[in-house]
Amino acid sequence: MKLLNISLILSLFLLVSCGTSSKKLQNPDEFPEIRDSDFVPPSPVTLNPVTDFYELEEGDKEFKQTLGGETLSIQPNDATEVVIDSDNPINQILGSCYTNNFAKAFSISDKVFRKYKKHPSYWNSIGTCYLLKGERKKALLYYNKSRESNVNFAPPVNNLGVILQQQGKDQRALKAYKSAAELASFSLTPLYNQGQLYLKYGLIDNAKKVFKTILGKNGEDKGALNALGYIHLVEGSYNEAIGYYSKLDRDDYKNASIGLNVVVTLMKLNKVSNARDVFGQIPANSSEYYSKVQSQLARMK
């Protein structure tokens, strides 16, 4: 510390000497834009163990519900606008990255570095930005930095699972999701990611249990409602399937991955008029599934 002070004094002495050799400083307030407070580091923001993921506001309900604060498994839509407009810079970073505005995201992260450098959410959000950019190695670096900030912080563990799943290492990914769920028992994201892996391998009973657990924590979770509707459709329990699908907003049916399954369920229940009504909301696409549903619906009376 003494060496630093001596260096600072010498630097100031040289600056003053150079200045006074030609012209004296007439006005001590010649640089009013520079204040003493500029040299005082901001108070660091630390982890809030209650919110754990992000301090989302009431208006961010859709984002919290759809993304669980940080998941990469479900892509946000209109929710990103809410998050970008949030006063929370970490939410702004994530929202900007999900809309591919990486320049804005990294600009925000630079501005708030001194304040948030000890907060694991800060490093996790940057990792997510890099993963969305397709730069996995950098994402891995920042996720590990987030874990170093707080070893019990769940989001980077979940997101490491996402990377493993993208690499085809599903068993290790599942282990990461389970670890994240244990670290944050109130979080829905790691549970959702477990559920979609179980569905991938046809482990219906495991998936059903996970998605029902999610609905027990949030009865309006769209991902879980859609998943359980699909599971009951596959099982042939059409009344149960439509019961879950009916809890979704009609606008959700415009998403072909949801709407086409709703149409099939309604056809199985011989509700042809309703099926045609839902099918009419779905934008036409070139998928084989869309063509098959369209063909089957056309043959029904």
N, C-alpha and C positions, 0 to 999 in steps of 0.2 A: 504493500500500500504506500509506503514511504517513497519507493522508487517511482511509482505512478505519479505521486504528488510532485516530486522533483521534476519529472518529465513535463508535466503540465505547466509548472511554473516557468521552466525554460522556454517552452513553446510560447507562452503568453509574453514573456520578456522579449523574445525575438520579434513577435508581432508588433508589440508596442514600439520597439526600437525602429523597426522599418517604417512605422507610421509616423513617428515623431521626427524622423530625419528630414522629411519634406514638408509635413503639414501637421499641426496639432489638431487633436480632436476637439472641435469647438463645442459640440453638443453631445452630452453623454447619452441622450436618447436618439442618437442618429440611426439606430437600428431598432425601432420600436417593435418590429415584428418578431424579434427574438426576446423570449421571456425566460426568467429563471425556471419557470415550470416546465419548459421544454426539455430540461435536463434531468427531470425527475421521472423515473420510470413509473408507468401506471401500475396500480395494484393488480396482481395477477388474478385471473379468474380460475377458481379450482372446481373440482368435480362436486356436483350436488348428488349425494347418494340416493336421494329420494327420486329425482327425475331420471338419473342414470344416463339415459340416452341424450335427449335434448330438451331444453326448457321450452317446449312448444306451447303456444298460447291457445286459448279456447277456439279462436278462429282457425287454428291449424288442425282441427279435428280430422279433416279428410286426409291430410298428409300423414298424421299419426296413425290413422286407421289403415291406410293403404301401404305405407312403407315401414311402419313400426319404428320410425325415426331414422333408419339407415339402411334398410335392406336393399340389395341389388336384384332381388328375384322378381319383384313386381315393379313395373315402370309406372311412374306417376303421370297424370295427365293435367287436368285443371288444377290439381293440388299444388303444383310447382309455383304457380303465380302467387298463391297465398304465402308460401314459404319465402319466396324472393322478396316479398313486401314486408316480411317480418323484421322486427328490430334486432333480432338475434343474428349476429354476423355469421355464426356457424350454420344456421338455417339458410342464410343468404348464399353462402359458399355452396352448400349442397344443392339448393334450388337452381343456382346458375349452372352448375355442372350437369344436372339432369336435363337442362335445356340446351346443353352443348355450348354454353357461353363460358368457356374455360378461362378466357382472358379476364373476364370480370371476376370470376371466382378466385383466381390467383392474385388479382389486384386487391381484393378484400382480405385475403389471407395475409398478404404482406403488411397491410395497414394495421391489422389487429394482432400481429405476431407477438409483440412485447406483452400484450395484455393476456393472451390466451395460450402462450407457449407451454404453460404447465397443465393445460386442460387436455385430457385424452381425446375429447370430442374434436378438438381442433385438428390434431394429427390424423384422426380417423377420417374426418371430412376430406382432407387433402388426399389421403389414400384412395378414397372413393372416387374423387375426381380423376386421378390417374388411371384407376381401373376402368372408368367409363371412357377414358381416352384410349384404352387398349394397351396401356403401359403397365403390365402386371408387375414387373420387377420394382418399379418405383412405388406402385401401390403396396407391395409387400413390405417395402422399406418403411413407409409411413404407418402402416398398420402395426408393425412391430414397435415403432416409436410410440404409438398410442398405448401399446401394452406396457412399455417401459414406464410411461407416465403413471399408469395405474394397472397393476396386474389383474385386478378384479373387474376391470371394465369390459363389459360383454360385447359391444359392437365390433371391435376389430377381430375378436375371435370368430364371430359370426361371418364377418367378411372374408376372413382367411378360409373359412369353409366354402364361400362362394368361389374363391380362386381355385381351390382344390376340385370343386365340382366342375368348373370350366375346363380343368385339365383332365377330366375323366376319372379322378380319384374319388369316387363316390363314397366309399367306405370311410375314408379319412374325413371327407366333408361332413358326413353324418356325425362322426365323432366330434368334430368342431362345433356343429350346431347344438349337439347335446350339451357340450361344455358351456356354450354361451347361454343356453337355457337355464343351466344350473347357476350361473353367475347372476342372471337377472330373471328370477322366477316370474316376475310380472310382465316381462316382455313377450310380445306375440311373434316377433320376427323369427327368432331361431326355431320356434315351434312350426311356423309356416314352412320354413325351409326343410325341416324334417319331413313334414307331411307331403310336400311335393316330391321328395326323394322316394318315400314309401310308395306313392302312386306310380312313379316311374317304373318300379320293379313289381308292381301288382300286389303289394302288401296292403290289401284293402283294409283289413281289420286294424292294422297299425295306423294307417292314414286316418281312418274314421275316428279313432280315439284321439289323435292329435288335434284334428280340426274341431271336434266337439269340445276339447279343452279350450281351444281358442274362443269359441262362441261362449263358453262359460265365463270368460274374462271380458269379452266384448261381443254382445249379441248382434251387433250390426256389422261385424267384420265381413267385407265383401269377398275377400279371398276365401275365407272359410265357408261362407254360404255357397259360393260357386263350387268349391271342391266337394262339399257334402251333397249338393245337388247332382253333381257328376257321378259320385260314388253310388248314390241310390239309383241313378239311371242305369249304370252298368249292372247293378244287382237286380234290375228289373222291378224295383220298388218305385213305380212311377208317381204314385200319390205323394210319397215322402219326398221324392225329387222335386216335384213342382211346389211342394210346401216350402222348400228352401229357396228355390228360384223366385218364388213370389215375394220374398222378403227383399229382393234386390230392386233398385230403381229401374223403371222401364228404359231409361237412357242406357243402362248397363247392357241391355239386350242388343244394342247397336254394335257392341263388340262381338265379332263373329265367334270367338272362342267360347263365349257364353251363350249368345243368342241362338246359335245353331243347335246346341244341346237342349235349349228350352223348346225349340221347335220340335225336335225329335221326341221329347217328353210329351208334349201336347198331342203329337200324332199318335203316340202309344196310348194315350188316354182318349183317343177319338175326338179330340177337340180341334177339329180341322180349321174352323173359322178363326179360332184364337191362334193356331199355328201359323196360318197365312198372315195374320195381322203382325205377329212378331217377325216373321220372315221378311215382311215388307220394310221393316226398319233397318235390316242388316245391309250395309253397302255391298254391292256385288263384288265378288273376287274370283280369282281363277283356281282356287283350291279344289282338290278332288272332293273333299267333304262337302263343300258348298254345293257342288254340282249334284252330288248324290242326294242331298236333302232336298234340293230344288226339284229333282226328278221324281222323288218319292212323293213329295207334296202335290205335285201336278197330277199324279195318278189317283189321289184320294178324292172322294166325293163328300 
